[in-house]
Amino acid sequence: MPVPTGLILAIIVFVAVAFLILTALLQVGQAGSPTGQGCNLFCVVKDYIGRCPPGGC
């Protein structure tokens, strides 16, 4: 059973967008860290503003 080309393209676009969003979240988290050391990625995802608790996660 052939896989539709549209489905493949949709998956590629979804993965690319998700990667860009994660990268942006990580950068915002690093910029918003009070210690300047950056955030744990999971903390950044939980706190969409990108602020971190003192001392990291």
PDB file of N, CA, C, O and CB in Angstrom:
ATOM      1  N   MET A   1       0.852  -1.198   0.000  1.00  0.00           N
ATOM      2  CA  MET A   1       0.000   0.000   0.000  1.00  0.00           C
ATOM      3  C   MET A   1       0.882   1.240   0.000  1.00  0.00           C
ATOM      4  O   MET A   1       1.631   1.461   0.951  1.00  0.00           O
ATOM      5  CB  MET A   1      -0.961   0.010   1.231  1.00  0.00           C
ATOM      6  N   PRO A   2       0.807   2.046  -1.041  1.00  0.00           N
ATOM      7  CA  PRO A   2       1.684   3.226  -1.125  1.00  0.00           C
ATOM      8  C   PRO A   2       1.313   4.294  -0.101  1.00  0.00           C
ATOM      9  O   PRO A   2       0.141   4.493   0.217  1.00  0.00           O
ATOM     10  CB  PRO A   2       1.626   3.824  -2.527  1.00  0.00           C
ATOM     11  N   VAL A   3       2.325   4.968   0.401  1.00  0.00           N
ATOM     12  CA  VAL A   3       2.095   6.046   1.369  1.00  0.00           C
ATOM     13  C   VAL A   3       1.858   7.339   0.600  1.00  0.00           C
ATOM     14  O   VAL A   3       2.640   7.671  -0.291  1.00  0.00           O
ATOM     15  CB  VAL A   3       3.305   6.196   2.360  1.00  0.00           C
ATOM     16  N   PRO A   4       0.794   8.081   0.923  1.00  0.00           N
ATOM     17  CA  PRO A   4       0.533   9.335   0.210  1.00  0.00           C
ATOM     18  C   PRO A   4       1.648  10.352   0.430  1.00  0.00           C
ATOM     19  O   PRO A   4       2.165  10.494   1.539  1.00  0.00           O
ATOM     20  CB  PRO A   4      -0.802   9.928   0.655  1.00  0.00           C
ATOM     21  N   THR A   5       2.011  11.056  -0.640  1.00  0.00           N
ATOM     22  CA  THR A   5       3.084  12.050  -0.542  1.00  0.00           C
ATOM     23  C   THR A   5       2.718  13.161   0.428  1.00  0.00           C
ATOM     24  O   THR A   5       3.580  13.666   1.148  1.00  0.00           O
ATOM     25  CB  THR A   5       3.393  12.642  -1.919  1.00  0.00           C
ATOM     26  N   GLY A   6       1.453  13.542   0.455  1.00  0.00           N
ATOM     27  CA  GLY A   6       1.010  14.607   1.357  1.00  0.00           C
ATOM     28  C   GLY A   6       1.272  14.262   2.812  1.00  0.00           C
ATOM     29  O   GLY A   6       1.629  15.131   3.607  1.00  0.00           O
ATOM     30  N   LEU A   7       1.097  12.997   3.160  1.00  0.00           N
ATOM     31  CA  LEU A   7       1.320  12.571   4.543  1.00  0.00           C
ATOM     32  C   LEU A   7       2.791  12.710   4.907  1.00  0.00           C
ATOM     33  O   LEU A   7       3.120  13.172   6.000  1.00  0.00           O
ATOM     34  CB  LEU A   7       0.854  11.116   4.748  1.00  0.00           C
ATOM     35  N   ILE A   8       3.675  12.314   4.000  1.00  0.00           N
ATOM     36  CA  ILE A   8       5.115  12.427   4.244  1.00  0.00           C
ATOM     37  C   ILE A   8       5.500  13.895   4.423  1.00  0.00           C
ATOM     38  O   ILE A   8       6.242  14.240   5.343  1.00  0.00           O
ATOM     39  CB  ILE A   8       5.921  11.793   3.079  1.00  0.00           C
ATOM     40  N   LEU A   9       4.998  14.749   3.547  1.00  0.00           N
ATOM     41  CA  LEU A   9       5.306  16.178   3.656  1.00  0.00           C
ATOM     42  C   LEU A   9       4.783  16.754   4.964  1.00  0.00           C
ATOM     43  O   LEU A   9       5.461  17.564   5.596  1.00  0.00           O
ATOM     44  CB  LEU A   9       4.711  16.945   2.473  1.00  0.00           C
ATOM     45  N   ALA A  10       3.594  16.350   5.374  1.00  0.00           N
ATOM     46  CA  ALA A  10       3.018  16.853   6.620  1.00  0.00           C
ATOM     47  C   ALA A  10       3.882  16.453   7.814  1.00  0.00           C
ATOM     48  O   ALA A  10       4.090  17.252   8.727  1.00  0.00           O
ATOM     49  CB  ALA A  10       1.584  16.327   6.802  1.00  0.00           C
ATOM     50  N   ILE A  11       4.381  15.224   7.809  1.00  0.00           N
ATOM     51  CA  ILE A  11       5.231  14.756   8.906  1.00  0.00           C
ATOM     52  C   ILE A  11       6.535  15.553   8.939  1.00  0.00           C
ATOM     53  O   ILE A  11       6.988  15.956  10.010  1.00  0.00           O
ATOM     54  CB  ILE A  11       5.527  13.242   8.760  1.00  0.00           C
ATOM     55  N   ILE A  12       7.134  15.778   7.778  1.00  0.00           N
ATOM     56  CA  ILE A  12       8.392  16.528   7.717  1.00  0.00           C
ATOM     57  C   ILE A  12       8.190  17.948   8.240  1.00  0.00           C
ATOM     58  O   ILE A  12       8.997  18.447   9.025  1.00  0.00           O
ATOM     59  CB  ILE A  12       8.937  16.562   6.271  1.00  0.00           C
ATOM     60  N   VAL A  13       7.110  18.595   7.802  1.00  0.00           N
ATOM     61  CA  VAL A  13       6.836  19.966   8.251  1.00  0.00           C
ATOM     62  C   VAL A  13       6.589  19.992   9.756  1.00  0.00           C
ATOM     63  O   VAL A  13       7.083  20.880  10.451  1.00  0.00           O
ATOM     64  CB  VAL A  13       5.619  20.555   7.499  1.00  0.00           C
ATOM     65  N   PHE A  14       5.826  19.023  10.262  1.00  0.00           N
ATOM     66  CA  PHE A  14       5.527  18.977  11.694  1.00  0.00           C
ATOM     67  C   PHE A  14       6.800  18.831  12.517  1.00  0.00           C
ATOM     68  O   PHE A  14       6.970  19.520  13.522  1.00  0.00           O
ATOM     69  CB  PHE A  14       4.567  17.824  12.002  1.00  0.00           C
ATOM     70  N   VAL A  15       7.689  17.945  12.103  1.00  0.00           N
ATOM     71  CA  VAL A  15       8.942  17.730  12.829  1.00  0.00           C
ATOM     72  C   VAL A  15       9.798  18.994  12.796  1.00  0.00           C
ATOM     73  O   VAL A  15      10.390  19.371  13.807  1.00  0.00           O
ATOM     74  CB  VAL A  15       9.723  16.539  12.228  1.00  0.00           C
ATOM     75  N   ALA A  16       9.863  19.647  11.635  1.00  0.00           N
ATOM     76  CA  ALA A  16      10.672  20.863  11.515  1.00  0.00           C
ATOM     77  C   ALA A  16      10.135  21.970  12.416  1.00  0.00           C
ATOM     78  O   ALA A  16      10.905  22.652  13.093  1.00  0.00           O
ATOM     79  CB  ALA A  16      10.706  21.342  10.057  1.00  0.00           C
ATOM     80  N   VAL A  17       8.818  22.149  12.424  1.00  0.00           N
ATOM     81  CA  VAL A  17       8.216  23.196  13.261  1.00  0.00           C
ATOM     82  C   VAL A  17       8.430  22.886  14.740  1.00  0.00           C
ATOM     83  O   VAL A  17       8.758  23.779  15.521  1.00  0.00           O
ATOM     84  CB  VAL A  17       6.705  23.335  12.959  1.00  0.00           C
ATOM     85  N   ALA A  18       8.246  21.629  15.126  1.00  0.00           N
ATOM     86  CA  ALA A  18       8.448  21.243  16.521  1.00  0.00           C
ATOM     87  C   ALA A  18       9.893  21.502  16.946  1.00  0.00           C
ATOM     88  O   ALA A  18      10.138  21.963  18.061  1.00  0.00           O
ATOM     89  CB  ALA A  18       8.088  19.761  16.729  1.00  0.00           C
ATOM     90  N   PHE A  19      10.842  21.210  16.069  1.00  0.00           N
ATOM     91  CA  PHE A  19      12.250  21.436  16.384  1.00  0.00           C
ATOM     92  C   PHE A  19      12.523  22.926  16.572  1.00  0.00           C
ATOM     93  O   PHE A  19      13.238  23.315  17.495  1.00  0.00           O
ATOM     94  CB  PHE A  19      13.151  20.864  15.274  1.00  0.00           C
ATOM     95  N   LEU A  20      11.958  23.759  15.700  1.00  0.00           N
ATOM     96  CA  LEU A  20      12.159  25.208  15.812  1.00  0.00           C
ATOM     97  C   LEU A  20      11.560  25.744  17.108  1.00  0.00           C
ATOM     98  O   LEU A  20      12.157  26.599  17.761  1.00  0.00           O
ATOM     99  CB  LEU A  20      11.536  25.933  14.606  1.00  0.00           C
ATOM    100  N   ILE A  21      10.387  25.245  17.481  1.00  0.00           N
ATOM    101  CA  ILE A  21       9.746  25.706  18.717  1.00  0.00           C
ATOM    102  C   ILE A  21      10.589  25.314  19.926  1.00  0.00           C
ATOM    103  O   ILE A  21      10.791  26.126  20.829  1.00  0.00           O
ATOM    104  CB  ILE A  21       8.319  25.122  18.845  1.00  0.00           C
ATOM    105  N   LEU A  22      11.079  24.083  19.949  1.00  0.00           N
ATOM    106  CA  LEU A  22      11.912  23.642  21.070  1.00  0.00           C
ATOM    107  C   LEU A  22      13.187  24.464  21.153  1.00  0.00           C
ATOM    108  O   LEU A  22      13.616  24.831  22.246  1.00  0.00           O
ATOM    109  CB  LEU A  22      12.254  22.155  20.934  1.00  0.00           C
ATOM    110  N   THR A  23      13.799  24.759  20.008  1.00  0.00           N
ATOM    111  CA  THR A  23      15.016  25.567  19.998  1.00  0.00           C
ATOM    112  C   THR A  23      14.735  26.960  20.541  1.00  0.00           C
ATOM    113  O   THR A  23      15.513  27.488  21.336  1.00  0.00           O
ATOM    114  CB  THR A  23      15.594  25.657  18.579  1.00  0.00           C
ATOM    115  N   ALA A  24      13.620  27.559  20.113  1.00  0.00           N
ATOM    116  CA  ALA A  24      13.263  28.896  20.588  1.00  0.00           C
ATOM    117  C   ALA A  24      12.997  28.881  22.088  1.00  0.00           C
ATOM    118  O   ALA A  24      13.417  29.793  22.799  1.00  0.00           O
ATOM    119  CB  ALA A  24      12.031  29.425  19.837  1.00  0.00           C
ATOM    120  N   LEU A  25      12.305  27.858  22.575  1.00  0.00           N
ATOM    121  CA  LEU A  25      12.034  27.760  24.009  1.00  0.00           C
ATOM    122  C   LEU A  25      13.334  27.653  24.793  1.00  0.00           C
ATOM    123  O   LEU A  25      13.479  28.278  25.844  1.00  0.00           O
ATOM    124  CB  LEU A  25      11.133  26.551  24.309  1.00  0.00           C
ATOM    125  N   LEU A  26      14.269  26.874  24.294  1.00  0.00           N
ATOM    126  CA  LEU A  26      15.533  26.694  24.996  1.00  0.00           C
ATOM    127  C   LEU A  26      16.300  28.009  25.057  1.00  0.00           C
ATOM    128  O   LEU A  26      16.887  28.333  26.089  1.00  0.00           O
ATOM    129  CB  LEU A  26      16.381  25.613  24.314  1.00  0.00           C
ATOM    130  N   GLN A  27      16.302  28.775  23.957  1.00  0.00           N
ATOM    131  CA  GLN A  27      17.008  30.053  23.930  1.00  0.00           C
ATOM    132  C   GLN A  27      16.359  31.053  24.876  1.00  0.00           C
ATOM    133  O   GLN A  27      17.058  31.780  25.581  1.00  0.00           O
ATOM    134  CB  GLN A  27      17.040  30.616  22.510  1.00  0.00           C
ATOM    135  N   VAL A  28      15.027  31.098  24.898  1.00  0.00           N
ATOM    136  CA  VAL A  28      14.325  32.004  25.807  1.00  0.00           C
ATOM    137  C   VAL A  28      14.637  31.634  27.252  1.00  0.00           C
ATOM    138  O   VAL A  28      14.839  32.508  28.095  1.00  0.00           O
ATOM    139  CB  VAL A  28      12.798  31.962  25.556  1.00  0.00           C
ATOM    140  N   GLY A  29      14.675  30.343  27.528  1.00  0.00           N
ATOM    141  CA  GLY A  29      14.968  29.884  28.878  1.00  0.00           C
ATOM    142  C   GLY A  29      16.359  30.300  29.321  1.00  0.00           C
ATOM    143  O   GLY A  29      16.547  30.706  30.468  1.00  0.00           O
ATOM    144  N   GLN A  30      17.336  30.207  28.429  1.00  0.00           N
ATOM    145  CA  GLN A  30      18.696  30.592  28.773  1.00  0.00           C
ATOM    146  C   GLN A  30      18.778  32.092  29.019  1.00  0.00           C
ATOM    147  O   GLN A  30      19.481  32.540  29.925  1.00  0.00           O
ATOM    148  CB  GLN A  30      19.671  30.177  27.665  1.00  0.00           C
ATOM    149  N   ALA A  31      18.051  32.880  28.202  1.00  0.00           N
ATOM    150  CA  ALA A  31      18.087  34.328  28.357  1.00  0.00           C
ATOM    151  C   ALA A  31      17.383  34.753  29.642  1.00  0.00           C
ATOM    152  O   ALA A  31      17.754  35.756  30.250  1.00  0.00           O
ATOM    153  CB  ALA A  31      17.442  35.011  27.147  1.00  0.00           C
ATOM    154  N   GLY A  32      16.360  33.988  30.060  1.00  0.00           N
ATOM    155  CA  GLY A  32      15.564  34.382  31.217  1.00  0.00           C
ATOM    156  C   GLY A  32      16.071  33.816  32.529  1.00  0.00           C
ATOM    157  O   GLY A  32      15.442  34.018  33.568  1.00  0.00           O
ATOM    158  N   SER A  33      17.195  33.111  32.505  1.00  0.00           N
ATOM    159  CA  SER A  33      17.693  32.481  33.720  1.00  0.00           C
ATOM    160  C   SER A  33      18.329  33.512  34.640  1.00  0.00           C
ATOM    161  O   SER A  33      19.193  34.270  34.200  1.00  0.00           O
ATOM    162  CB  SER A  33      18.701  31.382  33.380  1.00  0.00           C
ATOM    163  N   PRO A  34      17.924  33.561  35.913  1.00  0.00           N
ATOM    164  CA  PRO A  34      18.507  34.533  36.844  1.00  0.00           C
ATOM    165  C   PRO A  34      20.001  34.311  37.049  1.00  0.00           C
ATOM    166  O   PRO A  34      20.743  35.264  37.285  1.00  0.00           O
ATOM    167  CB  PRO A  34      17.795  34.465  38.182  1.00  0.00           C
ATOM    168  N   THR A  35      20.449  33.050  36.960  1.00  0.00           N
ATOM    169  CA  THR A  35      21.853  32.752  37.199  1.00  0.00           C
ATOM    170  C   THR A  35      22.676  32.909  35.934  1.00  0.00           C
ATOM    171  O   THR A  35      23.905  32.919  35.993  1.00  0.00           O
ATOM    172  CB  THR A  35      22.008  31.349  37.747  1.00  0.00           C
ATOM    173  N   GLY A  36      22.007  33.034  34.774  1.00  0.00           N
ATOM    174  CA  GLY A  36      22.712  33.162  33.510  1.00  0.00           C
ATOM    175  C   GLY A  36      23.264  31.849  33.002  1.00  0.00           C
ATOM    176  O   GLY A  36      23.994  31.830  32.010  1.00  0.00           O
ATOM    177  N   GLN A  37      22.931  30.748  33.662  1.00  0.00           N
ATOM    178  CA  GLN A  37      23.463  29.449  33.261  1.00  0.00           C
ATOM    179  C   GLN A  37      22.519  28.705  32.332  1.00  0.00           C
ATOM    180  O   GLN A  37      22.843  27.616  31.859  1.00  0.00           O
ATOM    181  CB  GLN A  37      23.748  28.604  34.480  1.00  0.00           C
ATOM    182  N   GLY A  38      21.352  29.284  32.067  1.00  0.00           N
ATOM    183  CA  GLY A  38      20.392  28.581  31.218  1.00  0.00           C
ATOM    184  C   GLY A  38      19.500  27.681  32.044  1.00  0.00           C
ATOM    185  O   GLY A  38      19.737  27.478  33.234  1.00  0.00           O
ATOM    186  N   CYS A  39      18.477  27.146  31.412  1.00  0.00           N
ATOM    187  CA  CYS A  39      17.481  26.342  32.108  1.00  0.00           C
ATOM    188  C   CYS A  39      17.528  24.906  31.629  1.00  0.00           C
ATOM    189  O   CYS A  39      18.014  24.603  30.539  1.00  0.00           O
ATOM    190  CB  CYS A  39      16.084  26.921  31.907  1.00  0.00           C
ATOM    191  N   ASN A  40      17.017  24.047  32.461  1.00  0.00           N
ATOM    192  CA  ASN A  40      16.717  22.694  32.038  1.00  0.00           C
ATOM    193  C   ASN A  40      15.586  22.777  31.025  1.00  0.00           C
ATOM    194  O   ASN A  40      14.615  23.500  31.248  1.00  0.00           O
ATOM    195  CB  ASN A  40      16.339  21.778  33.251  1.00  0.00           C
ATOM    196  N   LEU A  41      15.692  22.056  29.922  1.00  0.00           N
ATOM    197  CA  LEU A  41      14.688  22.132  28.858  1.00  0.00           C
ATOM    198  C   LEU A  41      13.296  21.810  29.385  1.00  0.00           C
ATOM    199  O   LEU A  41      12.317  22.424  28.962  1.00  0.00           O
ATOM    200  CB  LEU A  41      15.048  21.179  27.718  1.00  0.00           C
ATOM    201  N   PHE A  42      13.198  20.852  30.305  1.00  0.00           N
ATOM    202  CA  PHE A  42      11.892  20.483  30.842  1.00  0.00           C
ATOM    203  C   PHE A  42      11.296  21.637  31.632  1.00  0.00           C
ATOM    204  O   PHE A  42      10.082  21.837  31.602  1.00  0.00           O
ATOM    205  CB  PHE A  42      12.003  19.235  31.725  1.00  0.00           C
ATOM    206  N   CYS A  43      12.130  22.405  32.345  1.00  0.00           N
ATOM    207  CA  CYS A  43      11.628  23.571  33.074  1.00  0.00           C
ATOM    208  C   CYS A  43      11.110  24.609  32.098  1.00  0.00           C
ATOM    209  O   CYS A  43      10.082  25.238  32.345  1.00  0.00           O
ATOM    210  CB  CYS A  43      12.727  24.177  33.967  1.00  0.00           C
ATOM    211  N   VAL A  44      11.814  24.792  30.994  1.00  0.00           N
ATOM    212  CA  VAL A  44      11.399  25.779  30.000  1.00  0.00           C
ATOM    213  C   VAL A  44      10.048  25.393  29.421  1.00  0.00           C
ATOM    214  O   VAL A  44       9.181  26.247  29.233  1.00  0.00           O
ATOM    215  CB  VAL A  44      12.451  25.905  28.877  1.00  0.00           C
ATOM    216  N   VAL A  45       9.866  24.106  29.136  1.00  0.00           N
ATOM    217  CA  VAL A  45       8.604  23.654  28.558  1.00  0.00           C
ATOM    218  C   VAL A  45       7.471  23.832  29.563  1.00  0.00           C
ATOM    219  O   VAL A  45       6.366  24.224  29.189  1.00  0.00           O
ATOM    220  CB  VAL A  45       8.704  22.180  28.116  1.00  0.00           C
ATOM    221  N   LYS A  46       7.740  23.544  30.841  1.00  0.00           N
ATOM    222  CA  LYS A  46       6.695  23.689  31.852  1.00  0.00           C
ATOM    223  C   LYS A  46       6.349  25.158  32.066  1.00  0.00           C
ATOM    224  O   LYS A  46       5.183  25.496  32.272  1.00  0.00           O
ATOM    225  CB  LYS A  46       7.137  23.052  33.176  1.00  0.00           C
ATOM    226  N   ASP A  47       7.354  26.037  32.020  1.00  0.00           N
ATOM    227  CA  ASP A  47       7.122  27.468  32.229  1.00  0.00           C
ATOM    228  C   ASP A  47       7.288  28.163  30.888  1.00  0.00           C
ATOM    229  O   ASP A  47       8.410  28.445  30.469  1.00  0.00           O
ATOM    230  CB  ASP A  47       8.104  28.066  33.305  1.00  0.00           C
ATOM    231  N   TYR A  48       6.175  28.443  30.210  1.00  0.00           N
ATOM    232  CA  TYR A  48       6.234  28.917  28.832  1.00  0.00           C
ATOM    233  C   TYR A  48       6.882  30.286  28.723  1.00  0.00           C
ATOM    234  O   TYR A  48       7.367  30.647  27.651  1.00  0.00           O
ATOM    235  CB  TYR A  48       4.848  28.964  28.242  1.00  0.00           C
ATOM    236  N   ILE A  49       6.903  31.059  29.806  1.00  0.00           N
ATOM    237  CA  ILE A  49       7.540  32.373  29.756  1.00  0.00           C
ATOM    238  C   ILE A  49       9.056  32.200  29.690  1.00  0.00           C
ATOM    239  O   ILE A  49       9.759  33.072  29.181  1.00  0.00           O
ATOM    240  CB  ILE A  49       7.139  33.233  30.989  1.00  0.00           C
ATOM    241  N   GLY A  50       9.553  31.093  30.196  1.00  0.00           N
ATOM    242  CA  GLY A  50      10.977  30.811  30.122  1.00  0.00           C
ATOM    243  C   GLY A  50      11.739  31.218  31.365  1.00  0.00           C
ATOM    244  O   GLY A  50      12.967  31.145  31.383  1.00  0.00           O
ATOM    245  N   ARG A  51      11.030  31.651  32.420  1.00  0.00           N
ATOM    246  CA  ARG A  51      11.728  31.998  33.657  1.00  0.00           C
ATOM    247  C   ARG A  51      12.100  30.727  34.405  1.00  0.00           C
ATOM    248  O   ARG A  51      11.385  29.728  34.337  1.00  0.00           O
ATOM    249  CB  ARG A  51      10.855  32.918  34.549  1.00  0.00           C
ATOM    250  N   CYS A  52      13.219  30.767  35.116  1.00  0.00           N
ATOM    251  CA  CYS A  52      13.669  29.597  35.858  1.00  0.00           C
ATOM    252  C   CYS A  52      13.712  29.925  37.338  1.00  0.00           C
ATOM    253  O   CYS A  52      13.938  31.077  37.707  1.00  0.00           O
ATOM    254  CB  CYS A  52      15.053  29.126  35.364  1.00  0.00           C
ATOM    255  N   PRO A  53      13.500  28.939  38.189  1.00  0.00           N
ATOM    256  CA  PRO A  53      13.712  29.151  39.620  1.00  0.00           C
ATOM    257  C   PRO A  53      15.189  29.387  39.892  1.00  0.00           C
ATOM    258  O   PRO A  53      16.028  28.921  39.121  1.00  0.00           O
ATOM    259  CB  PRO A  53      13.196  27.947  40.439  1.00  0.00           C
ATOM    260  N   PRO A  54      15.539  30.097  40.970  1.00  0.00           N
ATOM    261  CA  PRO A  54      16.958  30.331  41.287  1.00  0.00           C
ATOM    262  C   PRO A  54      17.712  29.013  41.411  1.00  0.00           C
ATOM    263  O   PRO A  54      17.233  28.071  42.044  1.00  0.00           O
ATOM    264  CB  PRO A  54      17.095  31.140  42.592  1.00  0.00           C
ATOM    265  N   GLY A  55      18.878  28.954  40.812  1.00  0.00           N
ATOM    266  CA  GLY A  55      19.686  27.750  40.876  1.00  0.00           C
ATOM    267  C   GLY A  55      19.279  26.699  39.862  1.00  0.00           C
ATOM    268  O   GLY A  55      19.733  25.557  39.939  1.00  0.00           O
ATOM    269  N   GLY A  56      18.435  27.063  38.917  1.00  0.00           N
ATOM    270  CA  GLY A  56      18.059  26.093  37.893  1.00  0.00           C
ATOM    271  C   GLY A  56      16.759  25.404  38.226  1.00  0.00           C
ATOM    272  O   GLY A  56      15.865  26.011  38.816  1.00  0.00           O
ATOM    273  N   CYS A  57      16.642  24.144  37.854  1.00  0.00           N
ATOM    274  CA  CYS A  57      15.373  23.434  37.965  1.00  0.00           C
ATOM    275  C   CYS A  57      15.121  23.024  39.409  1.00  0.00           C
ATOM    276  O   CYS A  57      14.096  22.411  39.707  1.00  0.00           O
ATOM    277  CB  CYS A  57      15.359  22.200  37.048  1.00  0.00           C
TER     278      CYS A  57
END
